[in-house]
Amino acid sequence: MTNLIECSAAAYSCPLLIKHLLNSALLRAPEQEIVYRSQARFSYRDFRDRVGRLASGLTKLGVQSGDTVGVMDLDSHRYLECFFAVPMMGATLHTINVRLSPEQILYTINHAKDDVILVNGEFLPILEKIWDRVEGVKALVLLDDGGERAKTTLSLAADYETLLAGADPDFVFPDLDEDTRATTFYTTGTTGLPKGVYFSHRQLVLHTMALRNAITGTGKSARDPADAAAHAMYSHGAVFAEVTVDPDFGLVRVSRLVGELGSLGYEVTLCKQPDPGHDTPAA
């Protein structure tokens, strides 16, 4: 027996997908800068361009929905771009743990069934040690910060910036099921072989919203409608947000809030607070 709530035919339903997080950033702060050390500065608008180019470039290398893309890199803007582009195209991002031993790294690459690996030049020696036992990897892409090109005996399909420069920025990211696998990573293997763990699009979106609310909120009080909505949506794992709007909140801010929540796939009901100067009718 089921006890499902019937939805109106006009109700807007949308899965929780990583691409909706990017849409929100483009809507609210398209010129906000992303800074990577002294190496790179670009806006969210530029970031979307690069994410599209990365997805197009990976497609040229044969990556398709359901494939796995491994990454061996430092904390860089490239890693951030991979966290969006790879899951958004329907593939799985394997964040290869470079602190594991070469033998454990080999195990995780083969177990995750990586199809393509993006590797920082600093970690090429690790791959060289194990490459003759790596299974199924179709291409390697070199990542670097523009210094002297790393020397290697391995065959490289492309370097990262060249791959992006020759790719289409207008990649059309598909609508996926929110339970689609987005990322995979492995434990340190202290009690045996490393254990693989997955995150879905839904899990990562909810986690992101929870962190946003915990770290920043809107800079106001806990009674602020935007903060209350984000907290309620995460706490209850809901795809519905009831937002109580203070009379002086302002129409423009209300519209912006509704637009942001809508871009994340939430159905929003707005309820105006009763005027404290008037008695509320008895029920």
TIVODREN-747594 format. One record per residue: x, y, z of N, C-alpha, C in turn. Coordinates in pm, whole numbers. Layout:
BEGIN
SITE, n.c1, n.c2, n.c3, ca.c1, ca.c2, ca.c3, c.c1, c.c2, c.c3
SITE, X, Y, Z, X, Y, Z, X, Y, Z
...
// end
This chain:
BEGIN
SITE, n.c1, n.c2, n.c3, ca.c1, ca.c2, ca.c3, c.c1, c.c2, c.c3
SITE, 84, -120, 0, 0, 0, 0, 87, 125, 0
SITE, 56, 221, -86, 132, 344, -95, 52, 459, -37
SITE, 122, 561, 3, 59, 678, 61, 122, 803, 1
SITE, 121, 810, -131, 186, 918, -202, 96, 1041, -210
SITE, 157, 1157, -200, 84, 1282, -216, 64, 1309, -364
SITE, -57, 1333, -404, -84, 1361, -545, -43, 1504, -577
SITE, 29, 1518, -687, 75, 1650, -730, -18, 1704, -838
SITE, -33, 1836, -838, -109, 1900, -943, -39, 1882, -1076
SITE, -117, 1874, -1182, -59, 1858, -1316, 27, 1977, -1352
SITE, 0, 2092, -1289, 76, 2213, -1320, 201, 2227, -1232
SITE, 219, 2136, -1136, 334, 2145, -1045, 464, 2123, -1122
SITE, 565, 2201, -1086, 696, 2190, -1152, 783, 2093, -1074
SITE, 830, 1991, -1140, 913, 1891, -1075, 1049, 1886, -1144
SITE, 1154, 1886, -1064, 1289, 1885, -1121, 1382, 1810, -1027
SITE, 1466, 1720, -1079, 1559, 1647, -993, 1669, 1738, -940
SITE, 1730, 1700, -829, 1841, 1775, -773, 1969, 1735, -846
SITE, 2013, 1822, -936, 2130, 1793, -1020, 2238, 1898, -996
SITE, 2362, 1856, -1012, 2475, 1946, -992, 2467, 2066, -1086
SITE, 2416, 2046, -1206, 2409, 2159, -1300, 2319, 2270, -1249
SITE, 2223, 2239, -1163, 2137, 2343, -1108, 2212, 2433, -1010
SITE, 2313, 2380, -943, 2396, 2463, -857, 2470, 2567, -939
SITE, 2518, 2527, -1055, 2589, 2620, -1143, 2494, 2724, -1199
SITE, 2372, 2683, -1232, 2272, 2778, -1282, 2245, 2886, -1179
SITE, 2240, 2848, -1051, 2215, 2944, -944, 2327, 3046, -935
SITE, 2452, 3001, -946, 2566, 3092, -941, 2564, 3190, -1058
SITE, 2529, 3141, -1175, 2523, 3228, -1293, 2411, 3330, -1281
SITE, 2302, 3290, -1215, 2189, 3380, -1199, 2220, 3490, -1098
SITE, 2284, 3455, -988, 2302, 3550, -878, 2432, 3629, -886
SITE, 2539, 3570, -935, 2669, 3638, -932, 2756, 3597, -1050
SITE, 2713, 3627, -1173, 2787, 3582, -1290, 2929, 3636, -1300
SITE, 2956, 3752, -1239, 3089, 3812, -1247, 3174, 3786, -1123
SITE, 3122, 3708, -1027, 3201, 3672, -910, 3326, 3597, -953
SITE, 3442, 3632, -898, 3568, 3574, -943, 3603, 3445, -869
SITE, 3662, 3353, -942, 3725, 3233, -887, 3874, 3255, -901
SITE, 3950, 3239, -794, 4094, 3267, -796, 4171, 3141, -760
SITE, 4265, 3103, -844, 4354, 2990, -814, 4496, 3044, -804
SITE, 4544, 3057, -680, 4678, 3107, -652, 4703, 3234, -734
SITE, 4821, 3243, -797, 4850, 3355, -888, 4837, 3308, -1033
SITE, 4780, 3188, -1052, 4780, 3125, -1183, 4658, 3161, -1268
SITE, 4543, 3180, -1204, 4421, 3198, -1284, 4317, 3277, -1206
SITE, 4246, 3363, -1278, 4131, 3437, -1225, 4024, 3439, -1334
SITE, 3903, 3397, -1299, 3795, 3405, -1397, 3661, 3408, -1325
SITE, 3560, 3460, -1394, 3427, 3476, -1336, 3349, 3345, -1347
SITE, 3233, 3342, -1278, 3145, 3226, -1291, 3100, 3209, -1436
SITE, 3083, 3322, -1507, 3045, 3312, -1648, 3155, 3242, -1728
SITE, 3281, 3280, -1701, 3394, 3214, -1767, 3404, 3068, -1723
SITE, 3374, 3045, -1596, 3378, 2909, -1542, 3281, 2819, -1617
SITE, 3159, 2867, -1642, 3061, 2788, -1719, 3113, 2759, -1858
SITE, 3181, 2855, -1917, 3240, 2835, -2049, 3342, 2722, -2045
SITE, 3428, 2723, -1944, 3533, 2622, -1933, 3473, 2483, -1901
SITE, 3370, 2481, -1818, 3304, 2354, -1786, 3244, 2293, -1913
SITE, 3181, 2377, -1996, 3126, 2329, -2122, 3235, 2277, -2216
SITE, 3345, 2350, -2222, 3457, 2307, -2306, 3516, 2175, -2258
SITE, 3528, 2159, -2126, 3582, 2033, -2074, 3492, 1916, -2110
SITE, 3361, 1933, -2096, 3268, 1825, -2132, 3279, 1793, -2281
SITE, 3288, 1896, -2364, 3301, 1873, -2509, 3433, 1803, -2542
SITE, 3541, 1846, -2475, 3672, 1785, -2499, 3675, 1639, -2456
SITE, 3615, 1609, -2342, 3611, 1470, -2296, 3526, 1385, -2390
SITE, 3420, 1444, -2444, 3338, 1371, -2541, 3420, 1335, -2664
SITE, 3505, 1427, -2710, 3593, 1398, -2824, 3688, 1283, -2794
SITE, 3724, 1267, -2667, 3813, 1157, -2628, 3738, 1026, -2609
SITE, 3606, 1030, -2629, 3526, 908, -2622, 3448, 890, -2493
SITE, 3456, 987, -2401, 3382, 975, -2275, 3234, 996, -2301
SITE, 3152, 910, -2245, 3007, 922, -2259, 2940, 891, -2126
SITE, 2810, 912, -2123, 2734, 887, -2000, 2757, 744, -1952
SITE, 2786, 729, -1823, 2812, 597, -1767, 2959, 565, -1754
SITE, 3047, 642, -1820, 3191, 620, -1811, 3245, 679, -1680
SITE, 3372, 650, -1653, 3438, 703, -1533, 3563, 779, -1573
SITE, 3578, 899, -1519, 3694, 983, -1546, 3772, 1000, -1416
SITE, 3896, 954, -1415, 3982, 969, -1298, 4060, 1099, -1304
SITE, 4088, 1156, -1188, 4166, 1279, -1180, 4274, 1264, -1073
SITE, 4398, 1296, -1112, 4510, 1301, -1018, 4566, 1443, -1026
SITE, 4524, 1527, -935, 4565, 1667, -940, 4574, 1724, -799
SITE, 4633, 1843, -789, 4633, 1920, -665, 4500, 1994, -658
SITE, 4475, 2062, -547, 4352, 2141, -535, 4362, 2262, -628
SITE, 4301, 2253, -743, 4315, 2357, -845, 4180, 2391, -907
SITE, 4179, 2495, -992, 4058, 2529, -1066, 4019, 2416, -1160
SITE, 4117, 2337, -1205, 4086, 2224, -1294, 4003, 2120, -1220
SITE, 4037, 2096, -1094, 3961, 2000, -1013, 3816, 2048, -999
SITE, 3800, 2177, -973, 3666, 2234, -960, 3588, 2216, -1089
SITE, 3652, 2240, -1202, 3585, 2223, -1332, 3545, 2078, -1355
SITE, 3631, 1985, -1312, 3598, 1843, -1326, 3479, 1804, -1239
SITE, 3470, 1862, -1119, 3361, 1831, -1028, 3225, 1869, -1088
SITE, 3225, 1965, -1179, 3100, 2001, -1246, 3086, 1927, -1379
SITE, 3183, 1940, -1468, 3169, 1890, -1605, 3145, 1739, -1612
SITE, 3222, 1662, -1537, 3214, 1516, -1548, 3078, 1463, -1502
SITE, 3032, 1494, -1380, 2900, 1444, -1340, 2787, 1503, -1425
SITE, 2801, 1629, -1466, 2694, 1694, -1542, 2673, 1630, -1678
SITE, 2775, 1566, -1733, 2759, 1498, -1862, 2712, 1354, -1845
SITE, 2691, 1312, -1719, 2640, 1178, -1693, 2746, 1075, -1662
SITE, 2873, 1119, -1659, 2983, 1030, -1623, 3009, 1038, -1473
SITE, 3101, 956, -1424, 3137, 955, -1282, 3278, 1007, -1265
SITE, 3296, 1098, -1171, 3429, 1151, -1141, 3495, 1066, -1033
SITE, 3610, 1008, -1066, 3687, 931, -969, 3800, 1019, -920
SITE, 3790, 1066, -796, 3895, 1148, -736, 4002, 1055, -680
SITE, 4104, 1028, -762, 4207, 932, -727, 4289, 985, -610
SITE, 4302, 904, -507, 4375, 943, -387, 4524, 926, -411
SITE, 4593, 1037, -437, 4735, 1030, -473, 4824, 1000, -353
SITE, 4766, 997, -232, 4844, 965, -113, 4851, 815, -86
SITE, 4778, 737, -163, 4788, 591, -151, 4920, 543, -211
SITE, 4956, 420, -181, 5075, 361, -243, 5046, 335, -391
SITE, 5149, 324, -475, 5127, 294, -618, 5040, 170, -639
SITE, 5061, 65, -558, 4982, -57, -573, 4835, -33, -541
SITE, 4808, 48, -439, 4670, 79, -404, 4605, 169, -509
SITE, 4683, 263, -564, 4631, 347, -671, 4595, 262, -792
SITE, 4681, 166, -824, 4652, 74, -934, 4521, 0, -908
SITE, 4503, -47, -786, 4380, -120, -752, 4257, -31, -772
SITE, 4262, 94, -725, 4144, 181, -735, 4114, 218, -880
SITE, 4216, 241, -960, 4194, 273, -1102, 4125, 157, -1173
SITE, 4172, 36, -1148, 4113, -81, -1213, 3975, -113, -1157
SITE, 3960, -97, -1025, 3831, -129, -964, 3723, -30, -1007
SITE, 3760, 98, -1016, 3664, 200, -1060, 3639, 195, -1209
SITE, 3724, 123, -1283, 3712, 110, -1429, 3721, 246, -1497
SITE, 3828, 318, -1463, 3850, 449, -1526, 3867, 434, -1676
SITE, 3800, 523, -1750, 3811, 523, -1896, 3914, 626, -1944
SITE, 3921, 738, -1874, 4017, 844, -1904, 4072, 893, -1771
SITE, 4200, 930, -1770, 4261, 986, -1649, 4321, 1122, -1682
SITE, 4288, 1222, -1602, 4349, 1354, -1610, 4455, 1357, -1500
SITE, 4582, 1377, -1538, 4690, 1362, -1441, 4783, 1482, -1441
SITE, 4809, 1534, -1322, 4908, 1639, -1303, 5046, 1582, -1331
SITE, 5132, 1662, -1399, 5265, 1614, -1432, 5344, 1564, -1313
SITE, 5313, 1617, -1195, 5383, 1576, -1073, 5357, 1429, -1040
SITE, 5244, 1375, -1088, 5208, 1238, -1052, 5231, 1138, -1167
SITE, 5289, 1184, -1275, 5317, 1092, -1386, 5411, 977, -1345
SITE, 5513, 1001, -1261, 5599, 888, -1221, 5523, 775, -1153
SITE, 5416, 808, -1081, 5336, 703, -1017, 5272, 616, -1124
SITE, 5211, 680, -1225, 5147, 603, -1331, 5248, 523, -1411
SITE, 5367, 577, -1431, 5469, 505, -1508, 5506, 373, -1440
SITE, 5505, 371, -1306, 5541, 250, -1232, 5438, 139, -1249
SITE, 5313, 175, -1270, 5204, 75, -1269, 5136, 61, -1404
SITE, 5178, 138, -1505, 5101, 150, -1628, 5082, 17, -1701
SITE, 5180, -72, -1694, 5168, -199, -1766, 5060, -290, -1708
SITE, 5006, -253, -1589, 4899, -332, -1528, 4766, -256, -1518
SITE, 4764, -135, -1571, 4640, -56, -1572, 4548, -111, -1680
SITE, 4421, -131, -1646, 4325, -191, -1739, 4221, -90, -1787
SITE, 4200, -86, -1918, 4084, -16, -1973, 4096, 133, -1993
SITE, 4202, 199, -1948, 4213, 344, -1965, 4244, 375, -2111
SITE, 4157, 457, -2172, 4171, 485, -2315, 4258, 607, -2345
SITE, 4270, 699, -2250, 4345, 822, -2278, 4394, 887, -2150
SITE, 4507, 957, -2161, 4562, 1037, -2052, 4565, 1184, -2096
SITE, 4524, 1273, -2006, 4528, 1416, -2032, 4620, 1479, -1929
SITE, 4717, 1560, -1975, 4815, 1621, -1887, 4762, 1750, -1825
SITE, 4778, 1762, -1694, 4744, 1883, -1621, 4872, 1949, -1572
SITE, 4885, 2080, -1593, 5000, 2153, -1538, 4964, 2299, -1525
SITE, 5051, 2373, -1457, 5028, 2516, -1433, 5106, 2604, -1529
SITE, 5142, 2550, -1644, 5208, 2629, -1747, 5358, 2637, -1734
SITE, 5417, 2554, -1649, 5562, 2553, -1635, 5627, 2463, -1740
SITE, 5743, 2411, -1710, 5811, 2321, -1803, 5731, 2192, -1817
SITE, 5708, 2150, -1943, 5628, 2031, -1968, 5695, 1908, -1909
SITE, 5617, 1830, -1836, 5670, 1710, -1773, 5714, 1609, -1879
SITE, 5825, 1541, -1852, 5873, 1438, -1942, 5820, 1302, -1895
SITE, 5774, 1223, -1989, 5716, 1094, -1953, 5728, 996, -2068
SITE, 5730, 869, -2033, 5730, 764, -2134, 5588, 727, -2177
SITE, 5488, 782, -2108, 5348, 750, -2136, 5297, 833, -2254
SITE, 5202, 777, -2325, 5140, 847, -2439, 5028, 937, -2387
SITE, 5035, 1066, -2418, 4936, 1164, -2373, 4844, 1203, -2488
SITE, 4715, 1196, -2465, 4619, 1231, -2571, 4615, 1382, -2594
SITE, 4633, 1459, -2487, 4626, 1605, -2498, 4671, 1665, -2365
SITE, 4701, 1795, -2367, 4715, 1864, -2240, 4585, 1941, -2217
SITE, 4558, 1969, -2093, 4427, 2018, -2050, 4385, 2146, -2122
SITE, 4470, 2248, -2122, 4432, 2377, -2180, 4414, 2368, -2331
SITE, 4495, 2285, -2397, 4477, 2266, -2542, 4346, 2195, -2570
SITE, 4311, 2099, -2485, 4184, 2028, -2501, 4068, 2125, -2491
SITE, 4073, 2216, -2393, 3964, 2313, -2375, 3960, 2414, -2488
SITE, 4077, 2459, -2533, 4083, 2563, -2636, 4018, 2518, -2766
SITE, 4026, 2389, -2796, 3970, 2338, -2921, 3832, 2279, -2908
SITE, 3764, 2305, -2795, 3633, 2242, -2770, 3522, 2345, -2766
SITE, 3400, 2299, -2785, 3280, 2383, -2788, 3236, 2417, -2645
SITE, 3221, 2547, -2612, 3178, 2582, -2477, 3029, 2558, -2451
SITE, 2952, 2541, -2557, 2806, 2532, -2544, 2758, 2387, -2536
SITE, 2825, 2308, -2456, 2783, 2169, -2437, 2645, 2168, -2370
SITE, 2557, 2085, -2423, 2422, 2076, -2366, 2421, 1961, -2266
SITE, 2414, 1995, -2138, 2416, 1893, -2034, 2277, 1832, -2019
SITE, 2270, 1700, -2016, 2139, 1633, -2013, 2071, 1642, -1877
SITE, 1942, 1621, -1877, 1867, 1605, -1752, 1881, 1459, -1709
SITE, 1933, 1439, -1591, 1961, 1306, -1540, 1867, 1272, -1424
SITE, 1863, 1147, -1388, 1798, 1107, -1264, 1886, 1157, -1149
SITE, 1825, 1215, -1045, 1904, 1272, -936, 1983, 1167, -859
SITE, 1949, 1041, -875, 2023, 934, -808, 2136, 879, -895
SITE, 2165, 948, -1007, 2278, 908, -1092, 2409, 925, -1015
SITE, 2497, 827, -1028, 2626, 833, -961, 2705, 954, -1015
SITE, 2754, 1038, -924, 2827, 1159, -965, 2977, 1146, -940
SITE, 3014, 1098, -822, 3155, 1085, -787, 3181, 953, -717
SITE, 3306, 911, -721, 3349, 794, -645, 3488, 820, -591
SITE, 3516, 771, -471, 3649, 784, -413, 3674, 663, -324
SITE, 3798, 649, -281, 3836, 529, -206, 3900, 564, -72
SITE, 3876, 478, 26, 3934, 495, 159, 4084, 468, 155
SITE, 4149, 489, 269, 4295, 476, 274, 4343, 332, 277
SITE, 4254, 237, 294, 4294, 98, 290, 4376, 54, 409
SITE, 4353, 110, 526, 4431, 73, 644, 4395, -65, 698
SITE, 4277, -115, 662, 4236, -248, 710, 4216, -345, 593
SITE, 4293, -326, 488, 4279, -410, 370, 4283, -324, 245
SITE, 4224, -372, 138, 4220, -294, 14, 4130, -172, 32
SITE, 4160, -61, -37, 4075, 58, -28, 3931, 25, -65
SITE, 3837, 86, 3, 3694, 63, -20, 3636, 180, -98
SITE, 3559, 149, -202, 3499, 253, -285, 3369, 305, -227
SITE, 3347, 436, -241, 3226, 502, -193, 3173, 591, -305
SITE, 3039, 596, -318, 2977, 677, -422, 2897, 791, -361
SITE, 2885, 901, -437, 2790, 1008, -407, 2703, 1029, -530
SITE, 2573, 1048, -509, 2482, 1078, -619, 2469, 1230, -635
SITE, 2406, 1272, -745, 2379, 1415, -765, 2297, 1469, -649
SITE, 2193, 1397, -611, 2106, 1444, -503, 2183, 1465, -374
SITE, 2267, 1368, -339, 2344, 1378, -216, 2436, 1499, -216
SITE, 2503, 1523, -329, 2597, 1634, -336, 2526, 1769, -335
SITE, 2411, 1779, -399, 2336, 1905, -398, 2289, 1936, -256
SITE, 2232, 1838, -187, 2186, 1860, -51, 2302, 1893, 43
SITE, 2414, 1827, 23, 2533, 1854, 105, 2581, 1998, 82
SITE, 2581, 2040, -44, 2624, 2176, -78, 2533, 2280, -14
SITE, 2403, 2256, -21, 2308, 2351, 37, 2323, 2357, 189
SITE, 2350, 2243, 251, 2369, 2241, 396, 2492, 2321, 436
SITE, 2601, 2304, 361, 2723, 2379, 390, 2702, 2528, 368
SITE, 2634, 2561, 262, 2606, 2702, 233, 2532, 2766, 349
SITE, 2433, 2696, 398, 2351, 2750, 506, 2431, 2759, 636
SITE, 2512, 2658, 663, 2588, 2654, 788, 2700, 2758, 790
SITE, 2763, 2779, 674, 2881, 2867, 670, 2843, 3013, 649
SITE, 2750, 3038, 558, 2725, 3177, 520, 2585, 3226, 549
SITE, 2483, 3143, 525, 2345, 3191, 533, 2330, 3308, 437
SITE, 2250, 3407, 475, 2240, 3528, 393, 2302, 3647, 465
SITE, 2369, 3620, 576, 2429, 3728, 651, 2332, 3798, 743
SITE, 2215, 3738, 761, 2113, 3799, 846, 2085, 3706, 963
SITE, 1965, 3704, 1011, 1932, 3623, 1128, 1875, 3489, 1086
SITE, 1856, 3404, 1186, 1799, 3271, 1159, 1655, 3281, 1113
SITE, 1590, 3399, 1134, 1452, 3415, 1092, 1441, 3463, 949
SITE, 1557, 3486, 884, 1551, 3532, 746, 1490, 3423, 660
SITE, 1396, 3455, 571, 1326, 3354, 491, 1419, 3265, 409
SITE, 1524, 3326, 348, 1613, 3245, 265, 1687, 3143, 349
SITE, 1737, 3185, 466, 1809, 3092, 553, 1715, 2982, 604
SITE, 1596, 3022, 647, 1500, 2925, 700, 1462, 2822, 594
SITE, 1446, 2869, 470, 1408, 2777, 362, 1518, 2677, 335
SITE, 1643, 2726, 325, 1755, 2635, 297, 1770, 2533, 408
SITE, 1755, 2577, 532, 1768, 2486, 646, 1658, 2380, 644
SITE, 1535, 2424, 617, 1423, 2330, 615, 1439, 2228, 503
SITE, 1484, 2276, 385, 1495, 2186, 271, 1599, 2078, 297
SITE, 1712, 2116, 360, 1814, 2016, 386, 1771, 1922, 500
SITE, 1722, 1981, 608, 1691, 1902, 726, 1589, 1793, 698
SITE, 1493, 1824, 614, 1387, 1728, 587, 1408, 1652, 457
SITE, 1516, 1684, 385, 1542, 1616, 258, 1428, 1633, 161
SITE, 1362, 1749, 162, 1241, 1768, 84, 1270, 1831, -51
SITE, 1174, 1820, -141, 1181, 1889, -268, 1070, 1994, -268
SITE, 1038, 2041, -150, 932, 2141, -135, 976, 2238, -26
SITE, 961, 2366, -50, 1000, 2465, 50, 884, 2559, 76
SITE, 847, 2572, 203, 747, 2671, 241, 821, 2790, 298
SITE, 812, 2904, 233, 888, 3022, 271, 793, 3127, 327
SITE, 812, 3162, 452, 732, 3267, 513, 801, 3400, 489
SITE, 732, 3493, 425, 792, 3619, 384, 745, 3732, 474
SITE, 839, 3800, 536, 808, 3916, 618, 753, 4027, 528
SITE, 656, 4107, 574, 596, 4211, 490, 696, 4309, 431
SITE, 808, 4333, 499, 904, 4430, 447, 1021, 4364, 372
SITE, 1004, 4237, 337, 1112, 4165, 267, 1138, 4224, 129
SITE, 1032, 4271, 62, 1050, 4336, -67, 1023, 4243, -184
SITE, 950, 4293, -283, 911, 4211, -398, 1031, 4163, -478
SITE, 1131, 4251, -496, 1248, 4213, -576, 1323, 4098, -510
SITE, 1341, 4107, -378, 1411, 4000, -307, 1331, 3871, -306
SITE, 1199, 3883, -297, 1114, 3764, -304, 1130, 3696, -440
SITE, 1125, 3777, -547, 1137, 3722, -683, 1272, 3653, -701
SITE, 1377, 3714, -646, 1511, 3655, -659, 1519, 3522, -583
SITE, 1460, 3519, -465, 1459, 3397, -385, 1384, 3285, -456
SITE, 1265, 3317, -508, 1185, 3217, -579, 1260, 3167, -702
SITE, 1327, 3260, -774, 1403, 3219, -892, 1517, 3126, -857
SITE, 1586, 3156, -746, 1698, 3071, -705, 1650, 2932, -665
SITE, 1544, 2926, -585, 1492, 2796, -543, 1437, 2718, -662
SITE, 1371, 2790, -753, 1318, 2723, -872, 1428, 2665, -958
SITE, 1542, 2737, -971, 1653, 2686, -1051, 1713, 2561, -990
SITE, 1693, 2543, -859, 1741, 2422, -792, 1637, 2310, -792
SITE, 1522, 2339, -852, 1421, 2234, -867, 1319, 2227, -757
SITE, 1303, 2334, -678, 1209, 2331, -568, 1077, 2399, -605
SITE, 969, 2337, -561, 837, 2398, -573, 819, 2488, -450
SITE, 787, 2615, -472, 786, 2713, -364, 646, 2765, -339
SITE, 606, 2767, -213, 482, 2830, -171, 516, 2950, -84
SITE, 465, 3067, -118, 493, 3188, -42, 375, 3219, 49
SITE, 404, 3245, 176, 300, 3274, 274, 334, 3406, 342
SITE, 249, 3504, 329, 275, 3634, 391, 243, 3626, 540
SITE, 337, 3680, 621, 315, 3680, 766, 200, 3774, 801
SITE, 122, 3739, 902, 16, 3830, 946, 75, 3959, 1000
SITE, 9, 4068, 974, 52, 4198, 1025, 37, 4197, 1177
SITE, 148, 4221, 1251, 139, 4216, 1398, 46, 4321, 1456
SITE, 9, 4422, 1374, -78, 4527, 1422, -224, 4489, 1418
SITE, -253, 4375, 1361, -392, 4331, 1350, -407, 4194, 1416
SITE, -522, 4177, 1476, -549, 4049, 1540, -571, 3942, 1435
SITE, -516, 3823, 1460, -537, 3710, 1370, -671, 3646, 1403
SITE, -758, 3629, 1302, -888, 3567, 1328, -872, 3431, 1391
SITE, -959, 3399, 1481, -955, 3269, 1545, -991, 3161, 1445
SITE, -930, 3045, 1462, -957, 2934, 1369, -1098, 2883, 1392
// end
